[in-house]
Amino acid sequence: MTQTTRHDFARLLARARTAIADANPAGHILCDELAQAERLVENHVVPWSADIHVAFIDHRHGGDLYAAFTREALMAEVASFCREWWSEIRDTRDPATLPDEDAGSIYFDAHEEEYLWTERISVDAPPIGSPKALRVGRHLVISTSHIRPATADLLDQWAPMVPESRPLGVAEAGYGWFVLTDPLDGLEREMVPNELWAAIEFARAQGCRWLLLDRDADCIDGLETFEW
């Protein structure tokens, strides 16, 4: 995870929530907390406060502003400026051989007409928890070719039924169905065809609470396909 986005973190939280739910269906409190954290990470650019390092260089052409998450990254930017204008301080040392902190210190100590200001500041997180905040979920989209025609007939029968009368959550979606991926056991699990259950488990492993079976979606490797 060297280039991790907030969406990657949200997906990781979703997968952890799914694994816990599968291993311990009674652990709903922790799953609810993970689901809340998942929504925060997914819906907010930075859902927590962050400390950043900033620098301002005052020079005869104006000023340059820099910001970074670490002091090392900040001083690398500052040192790049110093090395570009190194000839103005008439220092015989090669700035490319100097550590970034040293290059900055030497340059601004010798260049009295220019000034470097650095500071570490805290940026507050954006407001969250508003009653009007949108709740965004995750779903996996795959082709209806991953289920048998007979299974499609079952989904058509289950979709209009009241939740208590069907083995799993199903909603008709035009040219396919939304299927809830929550774990099942006992008689409910026995009523779900095996190829549909394989698709449900695959979606749940991706951290998705819903599976969308769509006529126009692509087939994926690892799941059986059927002729319609």
N, CA and C of each residue as an Amber inpcrd file, in Angstrom:
protein
   684
   0.8240000  -1.1920000   0.0000000   0.0000000   0.0000000   0.0000000
   0.8620000   1.2480000   0.0000000   1.7140000   1.3920000  -0.9790000
   2.5860000   2.5610000  -1.0380000   1.8650000   3.7820000  -1.5790000
   0.8210000   3.5950000  -2.3840000   0.0500000   4.7050000  -2.9370000
  -1.4190000   4.4990000  -2.5550000  -1.7130000   4.6550000  -1.2650000
  -3.0460000   4.3480000  -0.7710000  -3.9210000   5.5920000  -0.7790000
  -5.0940000   5.4840000  -1.3750000  -6.0530000   6.5780000  -1.3750000
  -7.0550000   6.3630000  -0.2470000  -7.8700000   7.3770000   0.0150000
  -8.8780000   7.2150000   1.0560000  -9.9020000   6.1630000   0.6530000
 -10.1260000   5.9930000  -0.6640000 -11.0430000   4.9550000  -1.1300000
 -10.4790000   3.5630000  -0.8220000  -9.1360000   3.4240000  -0.9020000
  -8.5050000   2.1560000  -0.5410000  -8.7030000   1.8610000   0.9440000
  -8.5740000   2.9120000   1.7830000  -8.7900000   2.7220000   3.2110000
 -10.2400000   2.3530000   3.5030000 -11.1690000   2.9930000   2.8020000
 -12.5850000   2.6700000   2.9940000 -12.8600000   1.2210000   2.6140000
 -12.2610000   0.7810000   1.5230000 -12.4550000  -0.6060000   1.0770000
 -11.8340000  -1.5770000   2.0850000 -10.6880000  -1.2060000   2.6690000
 -10.0510000  -2.0560000   3.6720000 -10.9360000  -2.1830000   4.9060000
 -11.5310000  -1.0710000   5.3420000 -12.4590000  -1.1160000   6.4730000
 -13.6650000  -1.9960000   6.1560000 -14.1660000  -1.8900000   4.9280000
 -15.3140000  -2.6960000   4.5280000 -14.9700000  -4.1820000   4.5400000
 -13.7910000  -4.5210000   4.0780000 -13.3860000  -5.9350000   4.0720000
 -13.2060000  -6.4490000   5.4950000 -12.6560000  -5.6030000   6.3810000
 -12.5120000  -6.0070000   7.7820000 -13.8820000  -6.2240000   8.4180000
 -14.8240000  -5.3260000   8.1300000 -16.1830000  -5.4620000   8.6500000
 -16.8190000  -6.7650000   8.1560000 -16.5990000  -7.0750000   6.8800000
 -17.1620000  -8.2930000   6.3050000 -16.5690000  -9.5340000   6.9480000
 -15.2510000  -9.5320000   7.1500000 -14.5900000 -10.6910000   7.7540000
 -15.0840000 -10.9210000   9.1710000 -15.2720000  -9.8470000   9.9260000
 -15.7580000  -9.9790000  11.2970000 -17.1930000 -10.4900000  11.3050000
 -18.0160000  -9.9560000  10.4030000 -19.4110000 -10.3910000  10.3370000
 -19.5100000 -11.8670000   9.9800000 -18.6480000 -12.3380000   9.0810000
 -18.6750000 -13.7440000   8.6960000 -18.2270000 -14.6400000   9.8400000
 -17.1890000 -14.1930000  10.5780000 -16.6330000 -15.0230000  11.6490000
 -17.4800000 -14.9650000  12.9140000 -18.1000000 -13.8040000  13.1530000
 -18.8560000 -13.6280000  14.3840000 -20.0810000 -12.7640000  14.1150000
 -21.1680000 -13.3500000  13.6510000 -22.3720000 -12.5690000  13.3410000
 -22.8840000 -11.7610000  14.5190000 -22.5410000 -12.1750000  15.7580000
 -23.0220000 -11.4570000  16.9360000 -22.2260000 -10.1730000  17.1870000
 -21.0900000 -10.0170000  16.5090000 -20.2620000  -8.8380000  16.7430000
 -20.7420000  -7.6230000  15.9870000 -22.0540000  -7.3410000  16.0490000
 -22.6420000  -6.2840000  15.2390000 -22.2150000  -4.9040000  15.6950000
 -21.8860000  -4.7230000  16.9830000 -21.4990000  -3.3990000  17.4740000
 -20.2190000  -2.9450000  16.7990000 -19.2140000  -3.8200000  16.7670000
 -17.9620000  -3.4780000  16.1070000 -18.1790000  -3.2700000  14.6120000
 -19.0290000  -4.0930000  14.0090000 -19.3090000  -3.9380000  12.5770000
 -19.9750000  -2.5980000  12.2970000 -20.8730000  -2.1860000  13.1870000
 -21.5200000  -0.8880000  13.0040000 -20.5030000   0.2450000  13.1050000
 -19.5590000   0.1240000  14.0400000 -18.5360000   1.1630000  14.1880000
 -17.6170000   1.2000000  12.9700000 -17.2740000   0.0300000  12.4360000
 -16.4530000  -0.0140000  11.2320000 -17.2030000   0.5730000  10.0420000
 -18.5020000   0.2970000   9.9510000 -19.3010000   0.8530000   8.8630000
 -19.3420000   2.3740000   8.9440000 -19.4350000   2.9180000  10.1660000
 -19.4340000   4.3730000  10.3360000 -18.0910000   4.9560000   9.9250000
 -16.9900000   4.3040000  10.3400000 -15.6640000   4.7750000   9.9520000
 -15.4770000   4.7000000   8.4430000 -16.0170000   3.6500000   7.8360000
 -15.9380000   3.5010000   6.3820000 -16.6210000   4.6610000   5.6720000
 -17.8090000   5.0430000   6.1420000 -18.5350000   6.1580000   5.5290000
 -17.7760000   7.4670000   5.6950000 -17.1730000   7.6730000   6.8650000
 -16.4180000   8.9040000   7.0850000 -15.2340000   9.0030000   6.1350000
 -14.4890000   7.9200000   5.9990000 -13.3160000   7.9340000   5.1220000
 -13.7310000   8.0960000   3.6690000 -14.8160000   7.4530000   3.2760000
 -15.2480000   7.4970000   1.8900000 -15.8170000   8.8610000   1.5100000
 -16.5230000   9.5060000   2.4370000 -17.2830000  10.7100000   2.1000000
 -16.5770000  12.0200000   2.4210000 -15.4680000  11.9740000   3.1610000
 -14.7730000  13.1920000   3.5390000 -13.3170000  13.1040000   3.1010000
 -12.8180000  14.1880000   2.5140000 -11.4430000  14.1960000   2.0150000
 -10.4700000  13.8640000   3.1310000 -10.5920000  14.5400000   4.2750000
  -9.7570000  14.2500000   5.4480000 -10.6760000  14.2580000   6.6620000
 -11.1290000  13.1160000   7.1360000 -12.1010000  13.0860000   8.2340000
 -11.4810000  13.2630000   9.6130000 -10.2540000  13.7330000   9.6830000
  -9.5920000  13.9910000  10.9610000  -8.6560000  15.1810000  10.7770000
  -8.2700000  15.8130000  11.8950000  -7.3380000  16.9310000  11.7920000
  -5.9720000  16.4180000  11.3590000  -5.1870000  17.2830000  10.7380000
  -3.8750000  16.8850000  10.2250000  -2.8560000  17.9730000  10.5140000
  -1.6750000  17.5560000  10.9580000  -0.5630000  18.4810000  11.1340000
   0.2310000  18.5380000   9.8420000   0.5220000  19.7410000   9.3690000
   1.3360000  19.8990000   8.1690000   2.4670000  20.8750000   8.4470000
   3.5120000  20.7820000   7.6520000   4.6650000  21.6700000   7.7550000
   4.5990000  22.6630000   6.5990000   4.7540000  23.9450000   6.9210000
   4.6770000  24.9910000   5.9050000   5.9370000  25.8490000   5.9610000
   6.2690000  26.4310000   4.8190000   7.4390000  27.3210000   4.7280000
   7.1060000  28.4640000   3.7840000   7.6730000  29.6260000   4.0910000
   7.5360000  30.7870000   3.2060000   8.9150000  31.3740000   2.9750000
   9.2790000  31.5450000   1.7110000  10.5550000  32.1610000   1.3390000
  10.2720000  33.5590000   0.8050000  10.7960000  34.5640000   1.4830000
  10.6640000  35.9610000   1.0530000  11.9270000  36.3240000   0.2780000
  11.7620000  36.6310000  -1.0080000  12.9200000  36.9740000  -1.8350000
  12.5860000  38.1860000  -2.7010000  13.5710000  38.6600000  -3.4330000
  13.4030000  39.9300000  -4.1450000  12.3640000  39.8630000  -5.2590000
  12.0200000  38.6790000  -5.7130000  11.0170000  38.5510000  -6.7670000
   9.6090000  38.3760000  -6.2040000   9.4830000  38.2850000  -4.9030000
   8.1770000  38.0780000  -4.2790000   8.2670000  37.0800000  -3.1390000
   7.4840000  36.0250000  -3.1980000   7.5080000  35.0120000  -2.1490000
   7.0350000  33.6660000  -2.6660000   7.5620000  32.5990000  -2.0780000
   7.1630000  31.2340000  -2.4230000   6.6490000  30.5480000  -1.1640000
   5.5300000  29.8500000  -1.3150000   4.9190000  29.1390000  -0.1970000
   4.9830000  27.6420000  -0.4570000   5.3750000  26.8840000   0.5560000
   5.4940000  25.4300000   0.4330000   4.7270000  24.7720000   1.5800000
   4.2310000  23.5550000   1.3490000   3.5510000  22.7830000   2.3830000
   3.8050000  21.3020000   2.1490000   3.9520000  20.5650000   3.2390000
   4.1850000  19.1210000   3.1480000   3.7360000  18.4730000   4.4460000
   3.5530000  17.1580000   4.4160000   3.1250000  16.4490000   5.6100000
   4.2840000  16.1520000   6.5620000   5.5240000  16.2340000   6.0930000
   6.6830000  15.9820000   6.9520000   7.6890000  17.1030000   6.8040000
   8.5010000  17.2930000   7.8360000   9.5650000  18.2920000   7.7840000
  10.5710000  17.9400000   6.6950000  10.8580000  16.6470000   6.5390000
  11.8300000  16.2190000   5.5280000  11.3750000  16.5930000   4.1210000
  10.0810000  16.3360000   3.8110000   9.5640000  16.6680000   2.4860000
   9.5460000  18.1750000   2.2710000   9.2370000  18.9200000   3.3290000
   9.2190000  20.3840000   3.2120000  10.6060000  20.9240000   2.9010000
  11.6050000  20.4650000   3.6460000  12.9580000  20.9880000   3.4570000
  13.5560000  20.5330000   2.1280000  13.0670000  19.4370000   1.5780000
  13.5160000  19.0390000   0.2380000  13.0890000  20.0780000  -0.7880000
  11.8750000  20.6350000  -0.6240000  11.3940000  21.6870000  -1.5190000
  12.1920000  22.9710000  -1.3140000  12.4260000  23.3220000  -0.0580000
  13.2020000  24.5320000   0.2420000  14.6230000  24.4070000  -0.2980000
  15.2460000  23.2550000  -0.0930000  16.6140000  23.0420000  -0.5570000
  16.7080000  23.1270000  -2.0740000  15.6660000  22.6970000  -2.7670000
  15.6540000  22.8000000  -4.2240000  15.7480000  24.2670000  -4.6580000
  15.0240000  25.1510000  -3.9570000  15.1110000  26.5860000  -4.2400000
  16.5280000  27.0840000  -3.9660000  17.0820000  26.6970000  -2.8300000
  18.4240000  27.1620000  -2.4550000  19.4760000  26.7250000  -3.4680000
  19.3910000  25.5000000  -3.9310000  20.3830000  25.0100000  -4.8810000
  20.2780000  25.7430000  -6.2250000  19.0570000  26.1140000  -6.5890000
  18.8890000  26.8380000  -7.8460000  19.5850000  28.1970000  -7.8170000
  19.5640000  28.8600000  -6.6600000  20.1460000  30.1980000  -6.5420000
  21.4380000  30.1970000  -5.7190000  22.0590000  29.0490000  -5.6080000
  23.2480000  28.9010000  -4.7550000  24.3750000  29.8580000  -5.1500000
  24.5290000  30.1420000  -6.4070000  25.6390000  31.0060000  -6.8710000
  25.5620000  32.4130000  -6.2710000  24.4140000  32.8400000  -5.7930000
  24.2810000  34.1830000  -5.2380000  24.9710000  34.3490000  -3.8890000
  25.2800000  33.2670000  -3.2090000  25.9220000  33.4020000  -1.8950000
  27.4210000  33.1450000  -1.9720000  27.9130000  32.8370000  -3.1660000
  29.3530000  32.6500000  -3.3710000  29.9670000  31.6610000  -2.3630000
  29.2790000  30.5650000  -2.1500000  29.7910000  29.4860000  -1.3070000
  30.3690000  28.4260000  -2.2260000  31.6100000  28.0110000  -1.9560000
  32.3030000  27.0960000  -2.8730000  31.8520000  25.6400000  -2.7400000
  31.0920000  25.3610000  -1.7240000  30.6310000  23.9790000  -1.5580000
  29.5680000  23.6320000  -2.6090000  29.5500000  22.3430000  -2.9690000
  28.5470000  21.8690000  -3.9280000  27.2510000  21.6110000  -3.1700000
  26.1750000  22.3870000  -3.4290000  24.9340000  22.2000000  -2.6500000
  24.2870000  20.8400000  -2.8700000  24.6030000  20.2040000  -3.9950000
  24.0260000  18.8880000  -4.2580000  24.5310000  17.8340000  -3.2820000
  25.6850000  18.0980000  -2.6650000  26.2690000  17.1310000  -1.7200000
  25.8370000  17.3900000  -0.2920000  25.1100000  18.4740000  -0.0610000
  24.7120000  18.8490000   1.2940000  23.3190000  18.3140000   1.6210000
  23.1040000  17.9100000   2.8730000  21.7410000  17.5390000   3.2780000
  20.7970000  18.7300000   3.1020000  19.5260000  18.4510000   2.9160000
  18.5630000  19.5070000   2.6590000  18.5330000  20.5550000   3.7670000
  18.5350000  20.1250000   5.0240000  18.5080000  21.0780000   6.1380000
  19.7400000  21.9700000   6.1070000  20.9010000  21.3940000   5.8450000
  22.1410000  22.1810000   5.8150000  22.1300000  23.1610000   4.6500000
  21.6490000  22.7020000   3.4960000  21.6130000  23.5870000   2.3350000
  20.7450000  24.8150000   2.6180000  19.6000000  24.6030000   3.2660000
  18.7310000  25.7200000   3.5890000  19.3410000  26.6490000   4.6150000
  19.9350000  26.0890000   5.6610000  20.5370000  26.9070000   6.7060000
  21.6900000  27.7430000   6.1750000  22.5740000  27.1400000   5.3920000
  23.7300000  27.8590000   4.8410000  23.2890000  28.9650000   3.8960000
  22.3320000  28.6570000   3.0530000  21.8970000  29.6320000   2.0470000
  21.2970000  30.8780000   2.7020000  20.3560000  30.6930000   3.6230000
  19.6760000  31.8530000   4.1910000  20.5240000  32.5840000   5.2270000
  21.4820000  31.8920000   5.8450000  22.4250000  32.5920000   6.7220000
  23.3190000  33.5340000   5.9260000  23.6670000  33.1100000   4.7050000
  24.5850000  33.9110000   3.8820000  23.8680000  34.9400000   3.0210000
  22.5590000  34.7390000   2.7980000  21.8130000  35.6270000   1.9100000
  20.9310000  36.5310000   2.7720000  21.4570000  37.6840000   3.1560000
  20.7640000  38.5590000   4.0940000  19.5130000  39.1940000   3.4990000
  19.3890000  39.2300000   2.1860000  18.2340000  39.8640000   1.5550000
  17.0420000  38.9120000   1.4170000  17.2310000  37.6570000   1.7630000
  16.1510000  36.6790000   1.6760000  15.9220000  36.0440000   3.0360000
  14.6930000  35.5630000   3.2340000  14.3120000  35.0850000   4.5590000
  13.4680000  33.8190000   4.4280000  13.7190000  32.8780000   5.3060000
  12.9470000  31.6290000   5.3490000  12.1880000  31.5540000   6.6630000
  10.8780000  31.2910000   6.5450000  10.0340000  31.0650000   7.7330000
   9.4160000  29.6810000   7.6070000   9.5110000  28.8770000   8.6860000
   8.9000000  27.5380000   8.6980000   8.0960000  27.3550000   9.9700000
   7.0580000  26.5500000   9.8670000   6.2400000  26.2730000  11.0470000
   5.4320000  25.0070000  10.8070000   5.0790000  24.3770000  11.9050000
   4.1790000  23.2240000  11.8600000   2.8060000  23.6890000  12.3300000
   1.7870000  23.4880000  11.5270000   0.4540000  23.9530000  11.8690000
  -0.5300000  22.7940000  11.7920000  -1.6690000  22.9700000  12.4620000
  -2.7190000  21.9460000  12.4540000  -3.9090000  22.4400000  11.6410000
  -4.4120000  21.5800000  10.7610000  -5.5760000  21.8880000   9.9410000
  -6.7510000  21.0630000  10.4520000  -7.8140000  21.7370000  10.8360000
  -8.9700000  21.0300000  11.3840000  -9.6760000  20.2230000  10.3020000
 -10.3090000  19.1460000  10.7240000 -11.1060000  18.3210000   9.8070000
 -12.3720000  19.0710000   9.4270000 -12.9320000  18.7850000   8.2510000
 -14.2090000  19.4130000   7.8820000 -15.3190000  18.9060000   8.7840000
 -16.3600000  19.6930000   8.9740000 -17.4710000  19.2500000   9.8250000
 -18.0700000  17.9550000   9.3000000 -18.3520000  17.0340000  10.1950000
 -18.9810000  15.7720000   9.8250000 -20.1350000  15.5050000  10.7820000
 -20.9330000  14.5280000  10.4400000 -22.0280000  14.1600000  11.3100000
 -23.2570000  15.0250000  11.1350000 -23.2990000  15.8060000  10.0660000
 -24.4840000  16.6270000   9.8190000 -25.6860000  15.7450000   9.5510000
 -26.8750000  16.1280000  10.0350000 -28.0780000  15.3250000   9.7490000
 -28.3460000  15.1660000   8.2590000 -27.8010000  16.0960000   7.4570000
 -28.0330000  16.0390000   6.0220000 -26.9120000  15.3210000   5.2780000
 -25.9460000  14.7620000   6.0270000 -24.8360000  14.0800000   5.3690000
 -25.3410000  12.8720000   4.5810000 -24.8220000  12.7130000   3.3860000
 -25.2360000  11.6020000   2.5400000 -24.5880000  10.3130000   3.0160000
 -25.3310000   9.2290000   2.9460000 -24.7990000   7.9110000   3.2690000
 -24.5680000   7.1730000   1.9570000 -23.3220000   6.8590000   1.7070000
 -22.9450000   6.2390000   0.4390000 -22.4860000   4.8140000   0.7080000
 -23.0620000   3.8510000   0.0050000 -22.6770000   2.4580000   0.1690000
 -21.8230000   1.9650000  -0.9800000 -21.4720000   0.6930000  -0.9200000
 -20.6260000   0.0910000  -1.9460000 -21.3550000  -1.1220000  -2.5310000
 -21.2570000  -1.2870000  -3.8480000 -21.8060000  -2.4970000  -4.4640000
 -20.8970000  -2.9440000  -5.6060000 -20.9210000  -4.2340000  -5.8640000
 -20.1370000  -4.8280000  -6.9390000 -21.0660000  -5.1290000  -8.1070000
 -20.6330000  -4.7890000  -9.3140000 -21.4470000  -5.0060000 -10.5190000
 -20.8240000  -6.1290000 -11.3440000 -21.5940000  -7.1800000 -11.6050000
 -21.1300000  -8.2830000 -12.4440000 -22.2610000  -8.6900000 -13.3860000
 -21.9180000  -9.5010000 -14.3560000 -22.8910000  -9.9160000 -15.3680000
 -23.9010000 -10.9190000 -14.8080000 -25.1310000 -10.8550000 -15.3360000
 -26.1420000 -11.8550000 -14.9830000 -25.7710000 -13.2380000 -15.5180000
 -24.7540000 -13.2940000 -16.3820000 -24.3000000 -14.5850000 -16.8960000
 -23.7080000 -15.4610000 -15.8040000 -23.4430000 -14.8810000 -14.6290000
 -22.8840000 -15.6660000 -13.5340000 -23.9530000 -16.4210000 -12.7470000
 -25.2080000 -16.2940000 -13.1440000 -26.2650000 -17.1050000 -12.5280000
 -27.0310000 -17.8360000 -13.6240000 -27.7020000 -18.9250000 -13.2490000
 -28.4890000 -19.6950000 -14.2070000 -29.8190000 -18.9830000 -14.4850000
 -30.4150000 -19.2220000 -15.6520000 -31.7440000 -18.6570000 -15.9250000
 -32.7710000 -19.0360000 -14.8620000 -32.6710000 -20.2480000 -14.3450000
 -33.6090000 -20.6730000 -13.3010000 -33.4220000 -19.8480000 -12.0340000
 -32.1850000 -19.4740000 -11.7480000 -31.9190000 -18.6280000 -10.5830000
 -32.4840000 -17.2310000 -10.8080000 -32.3910000 -16.7530000 -12.0500000
 -32.9810000 -15.4560000 -12.3820000 -34.4950000 -15.4720000 -12.1400000
 -35.1210000 -16.5950000 -12.4610000 -36.5620000 -16.7190000 -12.2150000
 -36.8660000 -16.6390000 -10.7160000 -35.9780000 -17.2460000  -9.9050000
 -36.1640000 -17.1700000  -8.4560000 -36.0630000 -15.7230000  -7.9620000
 -35.0700000 -14.9950000  -8.4850000 -34.9050000 -13.5950000  -8.0710000
 -36.1220000 -12.7650000  -8.4440000 -36.6940000 -13.0420000  -9.6170000
 -37.9250000 -12.3480000 -10.0260000 -39.0730000 -12.6490000  -9.0570000
 -39.1000000 -13.8830000  -8.5600000 -40.1570000 -14.2510000  -7.6220000
 -39.9320000 -13.6160000  -6.2450000 -38.6620000 -13.5440000  -5.8210000
 -38.3670000 -13.0390000  -4.4900000 -38.4730000 -11.5180000  -4.3820000
 -38.1300000 -10.8080000  -5.4600000 -38.0330000  -9.3490000  -5.3990000
 -39.3070000  -8.6820000  -4.8610000 -40.5180000  -9.0440000  -5.3330000
 -41.7160000  -8.3420000  -4.8360000 -42.2240000  -8.8330000  -3.4860000
 -41.5960000  -9.8770000  -2.9320000 -42.0700000 -10.4380000  -1.6740000
 -41.6440000  -9.5610000  -0.4950000 -42.3940000  -9.6490000   0.6090000
 -42.0070000  -8.9280000   1.8250000 -40.7330000  -9.5660000   2.3660000
 -39.8720000  -8.7830000   3.0350000 -38.5680000  -9.3090000   3.4820000
 -38.6510000 -10.5940000   4.2940000 -39.6870000 -10.7290000   5.1360000
 -39.7860000 -11.9110000   6.0010000 -40.0730000 -13.1860000   5.2280000
 -40.5090000 -13.0720000   3.9740000 -40.9300000 -14.2500000   3.2100000
 -39.8830000 -14.7270000   2.2100000 -38.7640000 -14.0560000   2.0970000
 -37.7440000 -14.4530000   1.1260000 -36.4270000 -14.7270000   1.8370000
 -35.5740000 -15.5660000   1.2610000 -34.3500000 -15.9660000   1.9530000
 -33.2810000 -14.8760000   2.0160000 -33.2970000 -13.9160000   1.0860000
 -32.3010000 -12.8470000   1.0990000 -32.8850000 -11.5910000   0.4650000
 -32.2470000 -10.4610000   0.7350000 -32.7140000  -9.2010000   0.1980000
 -32.4920000  -9.1140000  -1.3010000 -33.5340000  -8.8180000  -2.0450000
 -33.4570000  -8.7280000  -3.5070000 -34.3000000  -7.5390000  -3.9610000
 -33.7730000  -6.7880000  -4.9310000 -34.5360000  -5.6880000  -5.5240000
 -34.3300000  -5.7220000  -7.0310000 -35.4170000  -5.6200000  -7.7840000
 -35.3340000  -5.6160000  -9.2410000 -34.6780000  -4.3180000  -9.6980000
 -33.7860000  -4.4130000 -10.6950000 -32.9960000  -3.2550000 -11.1330000
 -33.0460000  -3.0780000 -12.6460000 -34.2140000  -3.1870000 -13.2430000
 -34.3340000  -2.9830000 -14.6840000 -33.9070000  -4.2010000 -15.4650000
 -32.6030000  -4.2830000 -15.7190000 -32.0680000  -5.4330000 -16.4540000
 -31.1880000  -6.2850000 -15.5390000 -31.6170000  -6.4030000 -14.3050000
 -30.8680000  -7.2040000 -13.3490000 -31.4710000  -7.0790000 -11.9640000
 -30.6590000  -7.3670000 -10.9220000 -31.1420000  -7.3550000  -9.5510000
 -30.0450000  -6.8650000  -8.6060000 -30.4580000  -6.1500000  -7.5800000
 -29.6020000  -5.8860000  -6.4280000 -29.8330000  -7.0010000  -5.4250000
 -28.7280000  -7.5750000  -4.9310000 -28.8330000  -8.6720000  -3.9680000
 -28.0030000  -8.3210000  -2.7430000 -28.6090000  -8.4190000  -1.5660000
 -27.9070000  -8.1520000  -0.3160000 -26.9110000  -9.2720000  -0.0400000
 -25.7090000  -8.9110000   0.4190000 -24.6560000  -9.9130000   0.6090000
 -24.4660000 -10.3200000   2.0680000 -25.4050000  -9.9670000   2.9470000
 -25.2680000 -10.3370000   4.3520000 -25.1820000 -11.8590000   4.5020000
 -24.4300000 -12.3450000   5.5120000 -24.3040000 -13.7950000   5.7130000
 -25.6580000 -14.4450000   5.9950000 -25.7980000 -15.6880000   5.5340000
 -27.0130000 -16.4770000   5.7720000 -26.6210000 -17.8300000   6.3420000
 -27.5420000 -18.4490000   7.0370000 -27.3070000 -19.8230000   7.4960000
 -28.6390000 -20.5640000   7.5410000 -28.5390000 -21.8410000   7.8140000
 -29.7390000 -22.6610000   7.9470000 -30.5410000 -22.7620000   6.6620000
 -31.8680000 -22.7270000   6.8050000 -32.7780000 -22.9180000   5.6770000
 -32.6190000 -21.8120000   4.6380000 -32.3900000 -20.5790000   5.0710000
 -32.2460000 -19.4750000   4.1250000 -31.0740000 -19.7270000   3.1860000
 -29.9650000 -20.1940000   3.7380000 -28.7940000 -20.4740000   2.8950000
 -29.1030000 -21.6150000   1.9320000 -29.8090000 -22.6180000   2.3600000
 -30.1230000 -23.7610000   1.5060000 -31.0180000 -23.3640000   0.3310000
 -31.7850000 -22.3010000   0.4840000 -32.6900000 -21.8720000  -0.5840000
 -31.9740000 -21.0900000  -1.6840000 -30.7540000 -20.6490000  -1.4290000
 -30.0190000 -19.8320000  -2.4040000 -29.1850000 -20.7490000  -3.2900000
 -29.3690000 -20.7170000  -4.6080000 -28.5720000 -21.5590000  -5.5120000
 -27.0720000 -21.3230000  -5.3200000 -26.2910000 -22.3710000  -5.5190000
 -24.8680000 -22.3100000  -5.2170000 -24.1160000 -21.2570000  -6.0270000
 -24.4690000 -21.1150000  -7.3200000 -23.7150000 -20.1570000  -8.1300000
 -24.0160000 -18.7180000  -7.7130000 -25.2480000 -18.4730000  -7.2480000
 -25.5860000 -17.1440000  -6.7340000 -24.8570000 -16.8940000  -5.4170000
 -24.7940000 -17.9230000  -4.5780000 -24.1010000 -17.7640000  -3.2980000
 -22.6120000 -17.5070000  -3.5180000 -22.0340000 -18.1440000  -4.5330000
 -20.6110000 -17.8980000  -4.8390000 -20.3970000 -16.4400000  -5.2320000
 -21.3300000 -15.8810000  -6.0110000 -21.2240000 -14.4760000  -6.4030000
 -21.4050000 -13.5560000  -5.2030000 -22.3300000 -13.9160000  -4.3170000
 -22.5580000 -13.1250000  -3.1050000 -21.3080000 -13.1120000  -2.2310000
 -20.7060000 -14.2730000  -2.0340000 -19.4970000 -14.3470000  -1.2150000
 -18.3480000 -13.5710000  -1.8520000 -18.2660000 -13.6040000  -3.1770000
 -17.2280000 -12.8580000  -3.8720000 -17.4110000 -11.3580000  -3.6270000
 -18.6420000 -10.8710000  -3.7380000 -18.9090000  -9.4470000  -3.5050000
 -18.6150000  -9.0690000  -2.0600000 -18.9900000  -9.9410000  -1.1240000
 -18.7470000  -9.6480000   0.2860000 -17.2500000  -9.5950000   0.5790000
 -16.4670000 -10.4270000  -0.0930000 -15.0130000 -10.4150000   0.0940000
 -14.3800000  -9.1200000  -0.3980000 -15.0710000  -8.4200000  -1.2980000
 -14.5750000  -7.1320000  -1.7920000 -15.0250000  -5.9760000  -0.8880000
 -15.7330000  -6.3050000   0.1890000 -16.2190000  -5.2670000   1.0870000
 -17.5130000  -4.6280000   0.6410000 -18.2690000  -5.2970000  -0.2280000
 -19.5160000  -4.7340000  -0.7680000 -20.7270000  -5.3610000  -0.0820000
 -21.6390000  -4.5190000   0.3660000 -22.8370000  -5.0350000   1.0190000
 -23.9030000  -5.4090000   0.0110000 -23.7890000  -4.9170000  -1.2130000
 -24.7550000  -5.2480000  -2.2670000 -24.0410000  -5.7730000  -3.4960000
 -24.6840000  -6.7070000  -4.1550000 -24.2390000  -7.2410000  -5.4430000
 -25.2540000  -6.8200000  -6.4860000 -24.7850000  -6.2050000  -7.5640000
 -25.6670000  -5.8530000  -8.6670000 -25.3900000  -6.7900000  -9.8310000
 -26.3720000  -7.6220000 -10.1340000 -26.3060000  -8.4830000 -11.3100000
 -26.9400000  -7.7120000 -12.4580000 -26.1360000  -7.3950000 -13.4690000
 -26.5920000  -6.5270000 -14.5520000 -26.3610000  -7.2020000 -15.8960000
 -27.3590000  -7.1360000 -16.7560000 -27.2730000  -7.7950000 -18.0660000
 -26.0940000  -7.2920000 -18.8830000 -25.7740000  -6.0030000 -18.7680000
 -24.7370000  -5.3940000 -19.6070000 -23.3730000  -5.3250000 -18.9320000
 -23.2390000  -5.8670000 -17.7230000 -21.9590000  -5.8130000 -17.0160000
 -21.0110000  -6.8890000 -17.5370000 -19.7480000  -6.7580000 -17.1790000
 -18.7280000  -7.7170000 -17.6130000 -18.7240000  -8.9550000 -16.7240000
 -18.2720000 -10.0480000 -17.3130000 -18.0060000 -11.2520000 -16.5250000
 -16.6470000 -11.1010000 -15.8520000 -16.4790000 -11.7710000 -14.7400000
 -15.2210000 -11.6840000 -14.0150000 -14.6320000 -13.0760000 -13.8560000
 -13.3250000 -13.1240000 -13.7290000 -12.6370000 -14.4010000 -13.5250000
 -12.9530000 -14.9440000 -12.1380000 -12.9840000 -16.2410000 -12.0370000
 -13.1800000 -16.8760000 -10.7450000 -14.6070000 -17.2850000 -10.4490000
 -15.5670000 -16.8390000 -11.2880000 -16.9560000 -17.2420000 -11.1040000
 -17.4420000 -17.9590000 -12.3520000 -18.2490000 -18.9750000 -12.1570000
 -18.7810000 -19.7600000 -13.2790000 -19.7620000 -18.9070000 -14.0860000
 -19.8170000 -19.1410000 -15.3900000 -20.7730000 -18.4570000 -16.2690000
 -21.7150000 -19.4740000 -16.8940000 -22.9070000 -18.9760000 -17.3310000
 -23.9390000 -19.8470000 -17.8700000 -24.5480000 -19.2390000 -19.1220000
 -24.9940000 -20.1130000 -20.0230000 -25.6450000 -19.6700000 -21.2500000
 -27.0960000 -19.3250000 -20.9590000 -27.5690000 -18.2390000 -21.5320000
 -28.9680000 -17.8140000 -21.3800000 -29.7130000 -18.0110000 -22.6870000
